[in-house]
C-alpha cells in the first residue's frame, strides 16, 4: 500500500512548529471530522494555519456530494502541487492530504493521478493520520478499520462555539438510488453510548451548551450502553438530558422510515430536545419516491408529519428536495408542490438532480432536461421561500427563548438562535454568550430576526436547562 515518493525531502519528521490547514467541504459530518482532526493535530503538538500558503500540511477534507466532486478535488490538487513546488525552491516542504468521501471513493487513484499527494485517508481512518504523516512514504488508508476511530481520538478541550456537532452514527444501509453515501461512508455503525457521553461531558466542560447529534441516518442509532443493551436515539437523548448543563439537543439527518414512537415521545417529554426536525422527503410523488428507493410513500410521510404534530404541536419541519429526478414528469413535480403546501415547511434545501457516478439513478433513462429542472427548481424555491418568510414573520411580537452564541457584526450586538434554528440579533453584554434568554422578536430582516431582551433583570441570571 505504501509507495516511496522519489521527490520527498527529509522535512516534516519533527512535529514542533508544523502548521496545519484543513479545508473542509460538504456536510456537518465533514465539519465535525475536520474539528476532530484539528483536535488530533493539536494533541500531537501541531498548530493550525490560517491559509494554505503558510501551512506545512494541507488537508482537503472532501465531499462526494458535490457535483463533479472528484474533478474539483484534482483541480485543487493541481494548485497545491504548484504551491509544493514553490515551497521546495525555498527549502520548505508541504505535505498534502486528501481525506473525506472522495478519498474513500477514489483511493489509490488519487496518488496515481496526482503524485504530489502524500496521504489519502478515508473518513473511518483519520485517527491514524498523524502517524501516517510521520513517514515520507506515500500512503492510502481507506480500508475499513477493525478498531473504532473514536477510541483513538482525543476528547475536545476547547470550545469552538456554544453549539457543537457530535457524530453518533455513520454510514447508511438504505441505498437511495441517487446517493453515493452507502459507497463512501460504508454500512451503518453506531457509536457506543458511553463514548458519546464522554465527548459531550468534555464539550460541556469546555463551555458548550447545545449539541447536535449527527449521522447519515441518525434516527436509526442503535448504540450499546455499558451493560451491552442497545439504546435507540430516544434513549441516547434521555441519557444526554440527564447529564445536566446541556441546554439544547438537536439531531440530524433523519430518515422518515426511522422516526419511531419513542423518539416522538422524547419530543413531547424531554424539554432540552428542540421542536425542530429535519426530515428529508426528496419528492412528493409516489412514482418518484419508489424510483428513488426511499422505502416510503407520500402518504407515509404525511401520516408521520401529522403524528409528530399531534405529539408536539409547535414542531417545525425542514426538508430536502431533489428536482428533476430521472423520469420526473410535470405531474410528479406538481405532487411535490402539493406536499410542500400540505406540510408548510419552516425551511428547506432544494437541488436540481445531478447524476453521481456508480449510483443506479445515473444509469436511468429519461434524464430530465436542464431547462425543465431549472424552471421547476425556481418554482419550488419560490414556494419554500414564501413558507420560510411566513414562518419567520409568525414569531414577530412573540417572546422566544434564545441561546446566545456569539457577538454580532455591530458593537454591543449578540447573535443567538431560536428553538427553530433562526438567527436573532439584539443588544446585550458579551458575557451573556452561552446563556438562554427571553427575547422579544421585533422585526424580520432578510436573513434573520431582530429583537430585544425581554427582561434584562431576569436574563442576568442564567437559567438551568
Ligand atoms: S438515506 Fe440518506 S444517506 Fe442513505 S442512501 Fe438515502 S440519501 Fe443517502
Boltz pocket constraint, residues with backbone or C-beta under 6 A from the ligand:
constraints:
  - pocket:
      binder: B
      contacts: [[A, 171], [A, 172], [A, 173], [A, 174], [A, 175], [A, 176], [A, 179], [A, 180], [A, 181], [A, 182], [A, 216], [A, 217], [A, 255]]
      max_distance: 6.0
